[in-house]
Amino acid sequence: MGKTVQVFYEGRVQGVGFRYSARRVAAGFDLAGYVRNLPDGRVELVASGDEEEVDGFLQAVRESELAGHIGGEAAAEIVKPPGLRGFEIRF
């Protein structure tokens, strides 16, 4: 069954390679989505795929070198945005 999640990360998550590291972690999973910086200093990540893949990806992000930069995280399931393919960095 498919799952799409939107996650907002807080902390020292901009200017530390967060988006590039998230894209690298995503390469190990069968999912689509994106990651982008927000003007308020947070990072938004959207991931869509099989529930197991999405959950595994989010756990891998938490356990990666990014963990030390994440001060908080808020996640919610959302409707999959149209045209979502691959995992990309959005600017």
N, C-alpha and C positions, 0 to 999 in steps of 0.2 A: 504494500500500500504506500502511496506517495505522501510525502510530508514536505512542507515549505516553512522555514523558520526565518524570522528577522531578529537579529541580535544587535544590541547596542552595547559597545564596550566603552568603559570609562577608565580613567587613570592616565598614565603616561603612554598613550597609544598612538600619538602622532609624532612624526619625526624620528621614529625608531625602527622603521622598516616593517611595521605591522602588516600593511597591505601586501607587501611582497612575500612575507613569511606565510601569511594566510593562503596566498595563491599557491605557494610551494606545498603546503600541507594538503590543500585541496586536490593537488595532482594525484595523490594516493587514493582518492575516493571517486566513485562513479556518481557525480552530482553536478548540478548547474548552480550558478549564482554569481554574486559579486561582492566586492568589499570596497568601501570608499570612506574618505575622511568627511566629517561634517564640520560646518563652520563653528559649532559650539565646543569643539575639541574632542568629541567622541568619534568612534569609528562605527559605521553601520555595516553589517554583514548579512547577506541573504543567501541561504542554502536550500536547494530543492533536490529531492531524489527519494529513493527508498528510505523508509524510516531508519533502518539500521545504518545505512550509509551516512545520513545526515547526523544522527546521534554520534556515530563514531568520529566523524569529522569534527564536530564541536568539542568532543572530549579530547581529540588530538590537538586542537588549538589550545585548550586549557593546559595540556601537558607539554606543550612546545616551549621554546625559548621565549615566547610571548607572555607566558604566565606571570613573570615578574613585573610586567608592565600593566597588567589588567588589575584595576582597582575595583571594578564592579562590572556586572553584566546583567542586562535585562533582555529576556527572550520571549517571543510570542509566536505562535503559529499564525500564518497568514495565507491568503490565496496566492497561488503561484502567479507572478507577474507574466504577462504575455511576452513571447519571444525570448524567454530565458534559455540560453544555450551556453554550455561551457562554463568555466569559472573565470571571471575577469576582474581586473582592477578598474574601477570607474573614477573619473576625475571630475 
